[in-house]
Amino acid sequence: MKKAIAAAALLIVLALAGGASARSFTIVPSALPSSETPNASGSINVPFPLSVPPEQPAVRSYEELLSLWHRAGDTYGVPWQVLAAINKIESDFGRNMGPSSAGAVGWMQFMPDT
């Protein structure tokens, strides 16, 4: 269940940080890293730095967030309420993007090395 929650949370982070709307975001589970076969260091290319919070955090409506939580939860078998709760606790729905006292950043407060 931890892997499923982490994968679903990562999808939400990538969708929100990349500026995709909830409606245009497509979930492709086969494209995600696996805990059995982790990515090599430096092998993941993203169009934005995940270790630095954005200057202007994205603002998403409740409907956009709800759609993301549902889609990611359905894909990974995680109740959408769990993803919403993590999002609330970790960043207050994007209002506090970090870094935290431990160095975590972003919508779901991932550590940069994650």
VOVOBA-731638 format. One line per 2 residues: number of its first residue (from 1); for each residue x, y, z of N, C-alpha, C. Coordinates in nm, 2 decimals, padded with zeros to 4 digits. Each point is the difference from the previous one (the first is absolute). Layout:
<rs>
NUM = X/Y/Z/X/Y/Z/X/Y/Z | ... .
</rs>
This chain:
<rs>
1 = 00.08/-00.12/00.00/-00.08/00.12/00.00/00.09/00.13/00.00 | 00.11/-00.01/00.07/00.09/00.12/00.00/00.05/00.03/-00.14 .
3 = 00.03/-00.10/-00.08/00.05/00.03/-00.14/-00.12/00.06/-00.08 | -00.12/-00.05/00.02/-00.11/00.06/-00.07/-00.03/00.14/00.04 .
5 = 00.01/00.03/00.12/-00.02/00.14/00.05/00.11/00.09/-00.06 | 00.12/-00.05/00.01/00.11/00.09/-00.05/-00.01/00.02/-00.15 .
7 = -00.04/-00.10/-00.08/-00.01/00.01/-00.14/-00.12/00.10/-00.03 | -00.11/-00.02/00.07/-00.11/00.09/-00.03/00.03/00.15/00.04 .
9 = 00.07/00.01/00.11/00.04/00.14/00.05/00.10/00.06/-00.10 | 00.09/-00.08/-00.06/00.10/00.05/-00.09/-00.08/00.05/-00.13 .
11 = -00.10/-00.08/-00.04/-00.07/00.04/-00.12/-00.07/00.14/00.02 | -00.05/00.02/00.12/-00.07/00.13/00.04/00.11/00.11/-00.01 .
13 = 00.11/-00.03/00.06/00.11/00.10/00.01/00.04/00.04/-00.15 | 00.02/-00.10/-00.08/00.05/00.03/-00.14/-00.11/00.08/-00.07 .
15 = -00.12/-00.04/00.01/-00.11/00.07/-00.07/-00.01/00.14/00.05 | 00.01/00.02/00.13/-00.02/00.14/00.05/00.12/00.08/-00.03 .
17 = 00.12/-00.05/00.02/00.12/00.08/-00.02/00.02/00.03/-00.15 | -00.04/-00.09/-00.09/00.02/00.02/-00.14/-00.11/00.09/-00.06 .
19 = -00.10/00.04/00.08/-00.09/00.10/-00.05/-00.12/-00.07/-00.08 | 00.00/-00.13/00.00/-00.11/-00.07/-00.07/-00.13/00.02/00.08 .
21 = -00.11/00.01/-00.07/-00.13/00.01/00.08/-00.04/-00.14/00.03 | -00.09/-00.01/00.10/-00.04/-00.14/00.04/-00.07/-00.07/-00.12 .
23 = -00.07/00.08/-00.09/-00.07/-00.06/-00.11/00.10/-00.05/-00.11 | 00.12/00.06/-00.01/00.08/-00.03/-00.11/00.11/-00.10/00.04 .
25 = 00.01/-00.03/00.13/00.11/-00.09/00.04/-00.04/-00.15/-00.02 | 00.09/-00.07/-00.07/-00.02/-00.14/-00.03/00.10/-00.08/00.09 .
27 = -00.06/-00.10/00.07/00.08/-00.09/00.09/00.05/-00.12/-00.08 | 00.13/-00.02/00.00/00.06/-00.11/-00.07/00.08/-00.08/00.09 .
29 = -00.06/-00.10/00.07/00.08/-00.07/00.11/00.12/-00.06/-00.05 | 00.01/-00.05/-00.12/00.12/-00.07/-00.05/00.12/00.09/-00.01 .
31 = -00.03/00.13/-00.01/00.11/00.10/-00.02/00.06/00.04/00.14 | -00.05/-00.05/00.11/00.06/00.04/00.13/00.11/-00.09/00.04 .
33 = 00.09/00.05/00.09/00.10/-00.09/00.05/-00.05/-00.10/00.09 | 00.07/-00.11/00.02/-00.04/-00.11/00.09/00.09/-00.01/00.12 .
35 = -00.06/-00.04/00.11/00.09/-00.02/00.12/00.09/-00.13/-00.02 | -00.04/-00.09/-00.09/00.08/-00.11/-00.03/00.12/00.03/-00.08 .
37 = -00.02/00.10/-00.10/00.11/00.04/-00.09/00.00/00.15/00.00 | 00.08/00.06/00.10/00.00/00.14/00.01/00.08/00.06/-00.12 .
39 = -00.03/00.13/-00.02/00.07/00.07/-00.11/00.14/00.03/00.04 | 00.09/00.00/-00.10/00.14/00.03/00.03/00.01/00.15/00.03 .
41 = 00.10/00.04/00.08/00.01/00.14/00.04/00.01/00.09/-00.13 | -00.07/00.10/00.00/00.00/00.09/-00.11/-00.08/-00.04/-00.13 .
43 = -00.07/-00.11/00.01/-00.06/-00.06/-00.12/-00.14/00.06/-00.02 | -00.06/00.07/00.09/-00.13/00.06/-00.01/00.01/00.14/-00.05 .
45 = -00.06/00.03/-00.11/00.00/00.14/-00.05/-00.14/00.06/00.02 | -00.01/00.11/00.07/-00.12/00.07/00.01/00.02/00.15/-00.04 .
47 = -00.10/00.06/-00.05/00.01/00.14/-00.06/00.01/00.11/00.11 | 00.01/-00.04/00.13/00.00/00.09/00.11/00.08/-00.06/00.11 .
49 = 00.07/00.08/00.08/00.07/-00.05/00.12/-00.09/-00.04/00.11 | 00.00/-00.13/00.04/-00.09/-00.04/00.10/00.05/00.03/00.14 .
51 = 00.13/00.04/00.01/00.06/00.03/00.13/-00.02/00.14/00.05 | -00.06/00.08/-00.09/-00.02/00.15/00.03/-00.14/00.03/-00.01 .
53 = -00.06/00.06/00.10/-00.14/00.03/-00.01/-00.02/00.12/-00.10 | -00.11/00.00/-00.07/-00.03/00.10/-00.10/-00.01/00.14/00.07 .
55 = 00.04/00.11/-00.07/-00.02/00.13/00.05/-00.14/00.03/00.02 | -00.09/-00.04/-00.09/-00.14/00.02/00.00/-00.07/-00.13/00.00 .
57 = -00.04/-00.06/00.12/-00.06/-00.13/00.00/-00.13/00.00/-00.09 | -00.02/-00.11/-00.07/-00.12/-00.02/-00.07/-00.12/00.00/00.09 .
59 = -00.11/00.06/-00.05/-00.13/00.00/00.08/-00.09/-00.09/-00.08 | -00.06/-00.10/00.07/-00.09/-00.09/-00.06/-00.13/00.00/00.07 .
61 = -00.11/-00.01/-00.08/-00.13/00.00/00.06/-00.03/-00.13/00.07 | -00.09/00.00/00.09/-00.04/-00.13/00.06/-00.03/-00.11/-00.10 .
63 = -00.08/00.04/-00.11/-00.04/-00.09/-00.10/00.13/-00.06/-00.07 | 00.10/00.08/-00.03/00.12/-00.05/-00.06/00.07/-00.10/00.09 .
65 = 00.02/00.04/00.12/00.06/-00.09/00.10/-00.07/-00.13/00.02 | -00.13/00.01/00.01/-00.09/-00.12/00.02/00.02/-00.09/-00.12 .
67 = 00.00/00.05/-00.12/00.02/-00.08/-00.12/00.14/-00.07/00.00 | 00.10/00.07/00.04/00.13/-00.06/00.01/00.01/-00.11/00.11 .
69 = -00.06/00.03/00.11/00.00/-00.10/00.11/-00.07/-00.13/-00.04 | -00.12/00.02/-00.07/-00.08/-00.11/-00.04/00.08/-00.09/-00.11 .
71 = 00.05/00.07/-00.09/00.07/-00.07/-00.11/00.12/-00.07/00.05 | 00.08/00.06/00.08/00.12/-00.06/00.05/-00.03/-00.12/00.10 .
73 = -00.10/00.03/00.08/-00.05/-00.11/00.09/-00.06/-00.12/-00.07 | -00.08/00.03/-00.10/-00.05/-00.12/-00.08/00.11/-00.08/-00.07 .
75 = 00.10/00.07/-00.05/00.11/-00.06/-00.07/00.08/-00.10/00.09 | 00.02/00.05/00.13/00.09/-00.08/00.09/-00.08/-00.06/00.11 .
77 = -00.13/00.00/00.00/-00.07/-00.06/00.11/00.01/00.06/00.13 | 00.02/00.13/00.00/00.01/00.08/00.13/-00.13/00.08/00.01 .
79 = -00.06/00.00/00.12/-00.12/00.08/00.01/00.03/00.15/-00.02 | -00.08/00.07/-00.08/00.03/00.14/-00.03/00.01/00.08/00.12 .
81 = -00.07/-00.04/00.11/00.00/00.08/00.12/00.14/00.00/00.07 | 00.07/-00.11/-00.02/00.14/-00.01/00.05/00.09/00.10/-00.07 .
83 = -00.01/00.00/-00.13/00.08/00.10/-00.07/-00.04/00.14/00.03 | -00.13/00.03/00.02/-00.04/00.13/00.04/00.05/00.04/00.14 .
85 = 00.00/-00.10/00.09/00.05/00.03/00.13/00.15/00.03/00.00 | 00.07/-00.08/-00.07/00.15/00.02/-00.01/00.02/00.14/-00.06 .
87 = -00.07/00.04/-00.10/00.02/00.13/-00.07/-00.04/00.11/00.10 | -00.10/-00.02/00.09/-00.04/00.10/00.10/00.11/00.01/00.11 .
89 = 00.04/-00.11/00.05/00.09/00.00/00.11/00.14/00.05/-00.04 | 00.05/-00.04/-00.12/00.13/00.03/-00.04/00.02/00.14/-00.05 .
91 = -00.10/00.06/-00.08/00.02/00.13/-00.06/-00.12/00.09/00.01 | -00.10/-00.04/00.07/-00.13/00.08/00.01/-00.05/00.03/-00.14 .
93 = 00.00/-00.11/-00.08/-00.05/00.01/-00.14/00.08/00.09/-00.08 | 00.13/00.01/00.02/00.09/00.08/-00.08/00.03/00.14/00.05 .
95 = -00.05/00.03/00.12/00.02/00.13/00.06/00.14/00.01/00.06 | 00.06/-00.11/00.04/00.13/00.00/00.07/00.08/-00.11/-00.08 .
97 = 00.08/00.05/-00.09/00.08/-00.09/-00.09/00.13/-00.03/00.05 | 00.04/00.04/00.12/00.12/-00.03/00.06/00.11/00.09/-00.03 .
99 = 00.12/-00.03/00.03/00.04/-00.13/00.06/-00.04/-00.01/00.14 | -00.02/-00.13/00.05/-00.03/-00.03/00.13/00.13/00.01/00.09 .
101 = -00.01/-00.02/00.12/00.12/-00.01/00.09/00.09/-00.12/-00.04 | -00.06/-00.10/-00.06/00.08/-00.11/-00.05/00.05/00.02/-00.14 .
103 = -00.05/00.10/-00.07/00.04/00.03/-00.14/-00.10/-00.05/-00.11 | -00.11/-00.05/00.05/-00.10/-00.04/-00.10/-00.07/00.12/-00.07 .
105 = -00.04/-00.02/-00.13/-00.06/00.11/-00.07/-00.12/-00.05/-00.08 | -00.08/00.09/-00.05/-00.11/-00.03/-00.09/-00.13/-00.03/00.06 .
107 = -00.09/-00.04/-00.09/-00.14/-00.02/00.04/-00.02/-00.12/00.10 | 00.08/-00.10/-00.02/-00.01/-00.12/00.09/00.12/-00.01/00.09 .
109 = 00.09/00.10/00.00/00.12/00.01/00.09/00.09/-00.12/-00.02 | 00.05/-00.02/-00.12/00.10/-00.10/-00.03/00.14/00.06/00.04 .
111 = 00.09/-00.09/00.04/00.14/00.04/00.02/00.06/00.01/-00.14 | 00.08/00.10/-00.03/00.06/00.01/-00.13/00.06/-00.12/-00.06 .
113 = 00.07/-00.08/00.08/00.06/-00.12/-00.05/-00.10/-00.11/-00.04 | -00.12/00.01/00.05/-00.10/-00.10/-00.04/-00.04/00.02/-00.14 .
</rs>
